[in-house]
Amino acid sequence: MADPTAKFQTIPAITTELINLNAIMHLPKPTEAFMSDIHGEYDAFQHVLRNGSGNVKQKIRDCFAGELNEATLQRFAFLVYYPEERLAYLHQHETGDELQQWYLDNVQRLVRLLAFTATKYSRSKVRKAMAPNFAYITEELLYNDDRTADKQAYYWAIIQHLIGLRQVDAWIAATCDTIQRLTVDRIHIVGDIYDRGPAPDKVVEALMARGGVDIQWGNHDILWLGGAAGSALCIANLVRISARYNNLDILEDTYGINLRHLAQLAARYYGDNPAFRPKVATGDELAADEALDITRIHQAIAIIQFKLEGPVIKRRPEFGMAHRLLLDKLDAAQTHITLNGHTYPIHDGCFATVDPADPYALNDEEQAVISQLVTAFTHSERLHRHMDFLVSHGSMYRRYNHNLLIHGCVPVDEAGEFVGLTLQGKTYRGPALFDLLEENLRTAYAHPEQRVDLATDLLWYLWTGPNSPLFGKHDMTTFERYFIDAPETHDEHPNPYYQLRHSADFVRQLLTAFGMDPATDHVINGHTPVKKGKSPILADGKMFVIDGGFSRPYQATTGIGGYTLLDNSNGMQLVTHQPFTSKADALAHLTDIVSTKRVVETEAKRRTVAETDVGKQLAGQIATLEKRLARLQGDAEEE
């Protein structure tokens, strides 16, 4: 890694940089936001992103205390959230002097709000957050006082020329974006951007455009990373889930994955089947022929998935998944299945392509379909652009500013001892298991041409393996839920971690194992929706579970529209969001997501940059510069 201080080689340059770095160390710690399990719900996610989990409106209240009535405050807040849309509305409803006055009022307000928001940061950082085209103009407005007589004409001339040259709308949009970025400095996504919702690609694009982002991969993200890496099993799973949630458009329209061959195979072998009809959001409707097409595709890809599981389970006995070989447990008529000594009737069976003599063999048509899909996934440029971002900004876990970020779990036994995976005689547990799986994920992604290797098979294990940190259960009972009515066969046996994480002693054990301070640090978890009436704060405040229901199918269970955890200089706050209806409705009625903040930890003294991971890096740079300065000063004295 390059030395960021290498360019400072003279006494004046080093002195200036030391003053700068030491000053930054005393600034307040910037705000971090933690979100998880977005599941493609772009409209709800981007609203939370734009309003800073409610922080933007609070900044406006604090900045303009007593100056704005509630209606004016709400209109101004929505200008900051959605500048392009609000400006379009403005041009439809205001002209002449009223429009001119609106610009004069709101440019001033935006400059004041930007100045108020920027107080946590150095001037250099604020400049970097500005749109380059407007940086000079914005700085002149920001750092000149319009109340000073000598500067009034200058200040107002800038605003008048912005309006007169028709650049004011672009400046407003850029400034609102800067305010959003400075309100929340860093975004942590604790897993599962993908699956279920309609627009995970837009979520990724928003994160790519924003910067200051890290991602802890979730089990659903792994399917898409695996698809781009050429894993046929990951592809079959994600296509099945897309069909199940009426979301095949993400494959065809967004990523250019041609499903025609799959649809033709599906039409040849499958008909209507209640167990495979797509789940449709309330208020949406499907034409009967479209619903039938998706139902057929759903069955076809599910059977391909179950077949593909067989060879991987057989060649990887170390995965401990032999009990998930189910197709060979069907009777000859394929109307009953025997599991664990019990025989159950099959309902809604669809085994037309399953040969009882060789149940895991793909027929020629199925093989052609999955080969075509693998080629399509590994050659989709847009998919790879998004997956490149997930790989470069992602990890299995992250330690950041006294928080351990994990999507799923740390696999343990009933006694709380780490369990894991044994490969070539070595057992990987705890942090070592995470590191092993991440190393293999990166290897598989870098070599999509290798498709029958351990690294690729481990991608599928991450999705469904008994000791996968991202799955967190012993079994994924997809087959049983489709075909067997008996509820006891649906139990997936969650890892004991999910009970033990209520214990502060257990969480302290986790923190210690991951090299963190058990006295002061926290674990932040996603993956498991917090059921209605249950608290997301566990283990005496050492553990936060922030999967609160961005995904609409979960909102009936959670009763809310998601959580955001905020960590700022004053402490930690848990923000509870109510369900988001739609962007169009929000803009039409200026209805914000109702967010309730709960202070979960308060600092006795406001934290500074010096107490963060960035502060540790800056301290290293300061030490390097001080040594360099001493050496130069010594040389100067000798001369």
Disulfide bonds with the S-S distance in Angstrom:
none
